[in-house]
Amino acid sequence: MRFSATGTGERLLPEQLAARARPWLAKLDTLISARDARGEAGRNALLAFAIRIVNAVIAFFSQVFLARWMGSFEYGIYVLVWVTMIILGNISCLGFHTAIIRFIPEYRTKGAFAELRGVNIAGRFFVLGTSTLFMLAGLAGLRFLEPYIESYYVVPFYLGLICLPMLALSDLLQGVSRANAWVVWALLPAYFIRPILILLFMAGAVLSGYAPDAKTAIITAILATYATTLLQFVSITTRVKRSTPPGKPRFLMKHWVGISLPIFLVESFYFLLTNADVLMVGRYMTPTDVAIYFATVKTLALVHFVYFAVKASVAQRYSAYMHGGDREGLAAFAAETVIWTFWPSLAMGVVVLIIGRPMLMLFGSGFTAGYPLLFLLVSCVVARAAVGPAESLLTMSGYQKVCAGIYAITLGINIGLNMVLIPIYGLWGAAIATGLAILFEAASLSFTAWRKLGIRMLVFLPRARKEASS
């Protein structure tokens, strides 16, 4: 029997409420039953959305337990080190983990299976090689900078660098999954399995008598990352072999790297941008302040995950529309993704503001100092959601260099404002700097999508110009 949202709503809801909800439930039924590309993307977005809801809950409560076990000072050290490793792991892919989302649908659409086999093989060796070089460079740089770093950060940073190759490989495999619309395997490892394992390993370490400090937490994160990535590798490799016709691979490394490097700049600037506030708080303030700010950002993640869920499910569809020559379909689909992003983000923003204080209280005493920051940050994140995944649209359409320029300017604005405002206003300075950078980024991406593609990525404007710019 096929599931019907309309029928379920009429059975479970009061008659008056069911009547009001019927148009929306009918749309949901249409989305579930549709067999075209737009229906598939919509279902994937819903699935990704559900996974990110579960992830947000797991990630939040795992951070609560870690903060409770370690205390704000040690937790702040762990947060700064682990956020840095996540950034470096992503950057060390040199953009290949995102470029592959463009290559795989393109080669499948064109029937270029030799190139498809080649990019799947080359991507893994390339990312493992570059991330290993990053790890070695990081170890050498840390050794050189050790006298200038606070002593309590040194050992956790050395330990964290061990994770880089596995973090990078996990990001690449996530890209392969997204390119093939395998939403579960795109999100499950990093957003479900790894945080659960970190929590379980940390609980085991504490029960075994190990000190609940940052070093212990980083070691558990290393073990969880290696276990998760190896599981992910076996699963994705099996699925790729099953879905790709046998034959000889063809390697176009110069072309692939040429596309990847501008994307590397986009990803680098974006990742630094989304985490610059935490890093800058760590630069100017104590680990306890880092802990408070990070707990606030984790609470804000309930709003962020809507955007990431939509982005994870639509990038490969943008690429397929673009390389299939369907510009009208691309414009219509892009307009839908803006709606998918904005309204759920707005709803989640309201929820976060209502429950934000008790959520922060769970972390421990003193963490509610971050609650007032939520009003500013939620407003800016919802404004960002009003333009949808505009950077994915531009990147998948060949405008990755333009995106890189936007993110470079935005990152410069963010860091500059943080340097000026944090010493004066503390955590409020970081929030103001981040909020202004988010607004600038959103406006720039929306304007660029309109100028380059003729697509208005803004929820309250018509979806496209009649004649798109070339």
N, C-alpha and C positions, 0 to 999 in steps of 0.2 A: 504494500500500500504506500502510495506516495504521500510524503508529508505536505500538509497544507497549513500555512501560517494563518490564513483567513479563518479556516475551520477551527483551528486550535484556539484562536483568539475569541471566536464566538462562543466556544464551549466554556472557556475559563474566565472571560471578562464579563462584568455587568453589561446589560443590554445597551445602555447609553454610551458607556465607554467603548464597547465593541463597535458601535456604529461610527464613532469618531475615528477609531483606529483602522477601520476597514480599508480606506484608500491606501494607507501605508502598508498594511499587511498584504494587500493585493499586489503592490509593487514588489514586496519581498517574495511573494509566490512567483511572480514573473522572473525575478532574478534567479531564483533557485531552479526553475524549470527551463530557462533559456539554454540553448545548446550552441549559441554562436560565441565568437571571441569575447564580446563584451560581457556576456553572461558568465563565461569562465573567469574573466578578470574580476567581476563582481563577487562571485563565490569565493575566489581566492582572497579577495580583500576582506570578506566576512570571516573566513577561516583565519587569516593572519590577525585580524582584529581580535578574535577570540583567544588565539594563542598569546597575543600581547597582553590581554587582560589577565590571563593566568600568570604570565611572566611578571607583570607589574606587581601582582599580589605576592608571588614567590620572592621576587627581588626585594620588595619592600620589607617583608618580614624576615628574610635572611639578613638584611642589613640591620634590622632591629636587634636580632639575636647577637650578631657580631658586635654591635655597639654595646650591648648589655654585658657581654662576656669580657670585652677588652677595656671598656671605659673610653671616654671621649678622646684622651690623648693618644693612646695606642691605636684606636680606631681611625683617628685622623691621619696617622702615619700610614696605615694600611691603605686608606682611601687614596692618598696622594700617589703612592707608589703604584697601586693597581690601575688607577686611571691613566697614569703615564704609560704603563705597559700596554693597555688597550689601545691607546693612541699610536704608540710606536709599532705595535703589531699590525694595525691597519695601514699605516703609512708605508711600512716596509714591503707591502705588496706592490708598490710603485704603480698603483692604479689598475693592475691586471685583474683583480677580483671584481672590479666594476666593469671594466672593458669587456670581460667575458660575457656579461649579461647582454651586451650589444652583439658580440660575435656569434654566439650560439643560435639565437633566433634568425639572424641574417643568413647564416650558412644553411640552416634547416629550410628556410624559405626558398633559397636558391638551389637547394639540392647539392650543395658543395660539401659532400660527406668526408672527403679527404682532408679538407681544411678543418672540418668539425672535429675529426679524430685528432688532428694535430694540435688544435688549440686546447683540447682537454688534457692532452699529455704534457704539452709544453708549459701550461699554466702552473702545474704542480711543481715541476722542477725549477721553474723560474722563481716562484714565490719562496720555495724553501731556500734557494740560493741567496736571494736578496735579503731575506729575513735573517739568515745566518750571518751575513756580512753586517747587518745592522746590530745584531747581538754582539759580535766581536768588537765593532766600533764603540758600542755602548759600554762594554766592559773596560776598554782602553780609556775612553773618555772619563768614566767614573773613577778610574784609578788616578788619572791626572787631576781631577777636580776634587778628590776626596778631602784635601785639607780645607776646602772652602764650603763644604757641605756639613750641615748639622750632623753630629755623630749618630743620632738615633735614626737617621735616614739611610746610612751607608749600607749596612748589611741587608736590609729589606730591598734596596735597589739592586744590589748584586744578585740576590735570589730572583727577583722579578724578571731580570733579563733572560733567565733560563727559559722562560715561557715564550719568548718572541717567535721562534719558528712555528710552534704549534698554534699560537694565536693567529699568525698570518695564514697558515694552511687552512685553519677553520674559516677565516674570512673568504678565502678563495672558494672553498667548497660550498659556502653559503651562496656565493655568486653563481656557481654552477647550478645550484638548486633553484635559485630565483629565475635564471635564464630558461630553465625547463619547466617553470611553474610548479615545482615541487615545494609547495608552501610549507608543509610540515617540516621537511628536512632543511628548509632554508632558515627556519626560526627555532625549531625544537632544541638543537644542540646548544647554541649560545644563550638562548633565552629561557630554557627550562632545565635541561640536563646539567649543564655546568654549574649554575647557581645552587641547584639542589645538592650536587656532589660537594661543592665547597662547604655548604652548611653541614652536611653529614660528616665530612672529614674533620671539620673544625670541632664539631660536637664530640667525635671520637677522640680527638687529640686532647680536648679539655677533660673528658672523663678518664683518659689514660694518665692524667697528671701533668701534661705539658703546660707551660705557662701560656695563658691566653693573651699573647701579645702580637704585635705586628709581624714578627718573624714567623711565628707559628701559622698565622693566617695566610701569609704569602706562600708558605710551603704547601698548605692544603689547597691553595688556588692552583699551584703548579701541578699537583697530582690530579686535581679535577680537570684541568685543561688538557693534559696529555690523554687521560682516559676518554674524555668527550671527543677530542679530535680524532683519535684512532677509531672510535666507533663510527663517527661521521665519515671518515675516509673509506672504511669498508663498505658502508651502506651506499654512499654516492657512487663509488667505483662500480659496484654491482649494477646499479640502476643505469649508469652511463653506458656500460657494455651492453646491457639488455636493449637499450633504446637506439643504439647507433649501429648501422650496418657494418659488417666486417670489411676490412680492406686496409690498404696502406695509408698512413697519415701523411699529410703535407704540412710542412712548417713554413710559416711566413713571419718569422720573428721580427724582422725589420718593420713590417707593417703593423704587427700587433703592438710592439713596444712603442712605435710612433703614435699610435692611438692612445695607448695606456698612459704615457707620460703626462700629457695635458690633464687627463683624468686624475692622475696622481696628484697634480697640483690642486685640483678641485677637492679631492678627498682629504688631502693634507690640510688645506685651509679650513675645510668644513669641520674636520675632527678637532683641529686646534680651536676653532671658533666655538664649537659646542662645549668644549671643556676648558677653555681659556680662563673662565672665571674661577674654577676650582684650583687650577694651577697657580693663578695669580694670588689667590687668597693664601695658598701655601707658601708663596714667595714672600709675602709681606706680613702674614699673621701666624699664629701658633697652630699646632695640630688640632687643638680643641676647637678653634675657629673653623678650621677646615672641616672637622666633623659636623659642626652645626650647619655650615653652608651646604655640605654634601647631603645631609639628611633632608634639608629643604628641597634641594634639587631632586632627590629621589621621590619625594612627595609630588613634586611637579611632573615627574615622569608619567603619572597617570594621564596627563594631558598630552604629553609628547608621543605616547605610544600609538595614538590614533594616526598621526602623520607617518610614523615609521611603518605601521601596518599597511597603509595604503601604498606607500612607496615600495614596500617589499613585493607587492602583488601586481604592480602596473608597469614597472620599468621595461620588462621584456615585451609587454604589449605595445608600448610606445615605439620600441624598436621595430616590431613586426609591422605596424602601421606605416612607419616612416619608410622602411626599406621595401615595403610592398607597394609604395606609391599612392596610398590612400590618404591624401591630405585632409579630405573632408571628414573621413572617419576618425583621423587623429584629432582634429579639432573638437569633434563631438565627444569623443572619449575623454580628452583632456578636461573639458568642461565638467563632465561627470565626476572625475577624480577630485576636482576642487570641492564639489558638494560633499563627496564622501569624506573629505578631510575636515572641512570647516564645522559642520553642524555637530558631529560627535565630539569634536574638540571643545566646542563651546559648552556642550552639556557636561563634559568631564571637568572643564574648568570651574563651573559652578559647584560641582560636587566636591572638588578639591578644596575650594575656599570654605565650604561648609564643614568639612571633616578634617581640615588641615591641622588645627591645633591639637585635637586628641591623637592624631596620627604621629605628630612630632613628639608628644608626651611619651609615646611608647619607647622611643630611643633612650630616654633617661632624663634626669633633671638638667635643665639648662637648654635643651634642644628647642624649646618653644620660642626662643629668641629669634628663630628664623621665620616664624609664622607671618609677621607683617610683610616680609619680603615677598610672600606668595602673591599678594594682591597685584604688585607690579609685574612680577614674572609671568603669572597666569595671563594677564591682559596682553602682554607682548607675544606670548606663545600662541594665543588664540588669533591674534592679528597675523602672525606668521602662517597659521593654518588657512587663512582666507585666500592665499595664493596657491594652495595645494602643493604637490610635489613638482614645482616648476623647474627645479634644477635637474631632476631626472628627465623631464621632457626635453630640456636643452641638451643635456649630455647625450641622450639616446638619439638626438637629431643632428649630432655633429658639432654642437656649439660648446664643447667642453672647455675650449680655451677662453671663451667669454665668461663661462662660469668661474673658471680659475681666477680671472681678473676681479670678478665681483667678490669672491671670497677673500682674495688677498687684501682688497681695500677694506672689507668688513672686518677681517681679522686685525688689520692695522688700527682701525677705529676702536675695536674692542680692547686690544692690549693698551693702546694709548690712554683711553679713558680709565681703564683699571689702574694704570700706573699713577694717574693723577688723583682719582677719586678714592681708592682704597685707603691710602695713608690719611685722608681727611675724614672720610665717612665710614670706614670699616666695611662691614658686610653690606651695608646699604650702597656703598660706592661700587662694589662688585655687581650688585643687582641692577643699579642704574646703568652702568656701562654695558652690561649684557643686554638689557632691554632695548637700549638705543641701537645697539649693533643688530639685534634681531629685526627691528623695524626697518633699518636701512637695507638689510639683506632681502627682506620680503619685497620691499618696493622695487629694488633693483632687478630682482629675478622676474617679477611680474612685468615690468616695463620691457625687459629684454625679450621675454617670450612673445610679447605683442609686436615688438619691432622686427624680430628675426623670423618669426613664424606666423605672425598675424593672429595669434591665439591669445585671447584675454584670460590670463590665469588670475582671475579675481572674482570672488563669489558673487558680488553684487552688480557685475557688469555683463553685457551681452558676451556670448562665448567667443566670437571671432569676427574679424573683418571679412567682408565679402571677398576681397582679393588679398591673399597672404603675400607678405614680402618674400622676395626670393632670398 
